[in-house]
Amino acid sequence: MTENLWQGERVRLRALEPEDWEVFNQWDQDTETARECYWVPFPKSREAARKWARDSSLAAPEKDVFNLVIETLEGEVAGTINTHTCEPRNGTFSYGLAIRREYRRKGYAAEAIRLALRYFFQELRYQKVTVEVYAFNEASIKLHEKLGFVQEGRLRRMVFSAGQYYDVCIFGLTDEEFRARNL
């Protein structure tokens, strides 16, 4: 059997499909998860969610920016990982990650990150990844430290959520650090 670089022992990364709209629409109703990942969105109609999923499923990746679904090997949507701020000239990129509440602390996030990093470092020749984590998201901070990321900085009072301002922690990992850990 041929190895699939998008699949690990627990999850596979795949493109968004139009039928995923319902999962993402339900997920948008989870205020705590929204705060940990980005911001609390306004409610949208079911039709708007369908249109978003349909349009997103047809969009081609552009300039190494992608949005992939994290799916369990049983076919359940566990979360999403997306890259952004991709700078091929400098070999740097960033990503965002979100895991649905019922799939947290099961190793899905760590494996999804490893799969994405392996692709960027070993296939696209990027040399460094940077990720921003909200200071109140202790689980994400611990995850990134466990994966070997180094906290490189802290931006004070950059996020307003639930009536308070929070810092953003900046973590980085180089290709050499990634390879040294045999991730």
C-alpha positions in Angstrom: 0.0 0.0 0.0 1.3 3.5 -0.8 2.0 5.9 2.1 -0.3 8.9 2.3 1.6 11.9 3.7 -1.7 13.4 4.7 -2.6 10.5 7.0 -1.2 9.5 10.4 -2.2 6.9 13.0 -5.2 8.9 14.3 -6.2 11.5 11.7 -6.1 12.4 8.0 -6.0 15.9 6.6 -8.4 16.5 3.7 -10.1 19.2 1.8 -13.4 20.7 3.0 -16.5 19.1 1.4 -19.8 20.8 0.8 -21.5 18.3 3.2 -19.3 19.5 6.0 -21.4 22.6 6.4 -23.6 21.2 9.2 -20.6 20.3 11.4 -19.1 23.8 11.0 -22.4 25.5 11.5 -22.9 23.7 14.8 -19.3 24.4 15.7 -19.9 28.2 15.2 -22.4 28.0 18.0 -19.6 27.0 20.5 -18.6 30.3 22.0 -15.7 29.0 24.1 -14.0 27.3 21.1 -14.6 30.5 19.0 -12.9 32.6 21.7 -9.9 30.2 21.9 -9.4 30.2 18.1 -10.3 33.6 16.8 -13.4 35.6 17.9 -17.1 35.0 18.5 -18.9 35.3 15.2 -22.3 36.7 14.5 -24.9 33.9 14.0 -25.3 33.0 10.3 -28.1 31.3 8.6 -28.1 27.6 7.6 -28.0 28.7 4.0 -25.0 31.0 4.6 -23.2 28.0 6.2 -24.1 25.8 3.2 -22.8 28.5 0.8 -19.6 29.0 2.8 -18.9 25.2 2.7 -19.7 24.9 -1.0 -17.6 28.0 -2.0 -14.7 26.9 0.3 -14.7 23.4 -1.1 -14.3 24.7 -4.6 -11.6 27.3 -3.8 -8.1 26.3 -5.0 -5.2 26.7 -2.5 -3.3 29.9 -3.4 0.4 30.7 -2.5 0.7 27.7 -0.1 -2.3 28.9 1.9 -4.7 26.1 2.7 -7.6 25.2 5.0 -7.9 21.5 5.7 -10.3 19.4 7.7 -8.8 17.2 10.4 -10.8 13.9 10.1 -10.5 10.9 12.3 -9.8 7.6 10.5 -13.4 6.7 11.2 -14.5 9.7 9.1 -15.6 12.1 11.8 -14.6 15.8 11.6 -12.4 16.5 14.6 -11.2 20.0 13.6 -9.4 22.2 11.1 -5.9 23.4 10.4 -5.1 26.3 8.0 -1.9 28.0 6.9 -1.4 31.7 6.4 1.3 34.3 6.2 3.3 32.0 3.9 6.5 33.7 2.7 8.3 31.3 0.3 11.2 33.8 -0.2 12.0 33.7 3.6 10.8 30.1 4.1 8.4 31.1 6.8 4.7 30.4 7.5 2.1 30.3 10.2 -1.0 28.2 10.9 -4.2 28.2 12.9 -5.7 25.2 14.5 -9.1 24.4 16.0 -10.3 21.1 17.5 -13.9 20.4 18.3 -14.5 20.1 22.1 -15.3 16.3 22.0 -12.0 15.5 20.2 -9.6 17.4 22.4 -6.8 15.8 24.4 -6.8 12.7 22.2 -3.7 13.4 20.2 -5.5 14.6 17.1 -4.2 18.2 17.2 -0.6 17.1 17.7 -0.8 14.6 14.8 -2.4 17.2 12.5 0.3 19.7 13.3 3.0 17.1 12.6 1.4 16.2 9.2 1.2 19.8 8.1 4.7 20.7 9.3 6.1 17.6 7.6 4.5 18.7 4.3 5.8 22.3 4.6 9.3 21.4 5.7 9.9 18.3 3.6 7.9 19.1 0.4 7.7 22.9 0.1 11.2 23.7 1.6 9.9 26.1 4.3 12.4 26.4 7.1 10.4 27.9 10.0 6.9 28.0 11.4 5.4 30.6 13.7 2.2 30.3 15.6 0.2 32.7 17.8 -1.5 31.4 20.9 -3.8 33.5 23.1 -2.3 33.6 26.6 -5.5 32.3 28.2 -5.4 29.1 26.0 -3.2 27.0 28.3 -3.9 23.8 26.5 -2.6 25.1 23.3 0.5 26.6 25.0 1.2 23.2 26.5 0.6 21.4 23.2 3.1 23.6 21.3 5.7 23.4 24.0 5.3 19.6 24.0 5.9 19.6 20.2 9.2 21.5 20.7 8.1 25.0 19.9 10.0 27.8 21.6 8.2 30.9 22.9 9.8 33.7 21.0 7.8 36.6 22.3 4.6 38.0 23.8 2.5 40.8 22.5 0.6 42.5 25.3 -3.1 43.1 25.3 -3.6 42.1 21.6 -6.9 40.2 22.0 -10.2 41.4 23.5 -12.5 38.6 24.6 -15.2 38.1 27.2 -14.7 41.7 28.4 -10.9 41.5 28.9 -7.7 42.1 27.0 -5.2 39.2 26.7 -1.7 38.8 25.5 -0.7 36.8 22.4 2.2 34.3 22.8 4.4 33.8 19.7 5.9 30.3 19.3 8.4 29.2 16.7 9.9 26.0 15.4 12.6 25.5 12.7 12.9 22.7 10.3 16.0 21.5 12.0 14.3 21.5 15.4 11.4 19.6 13.9 13.7 16.9 12.4 15.7 16.6 15.6 12.6 15.6 17.5 11.7 12.9 14.8 8.2 14.3 14.5 
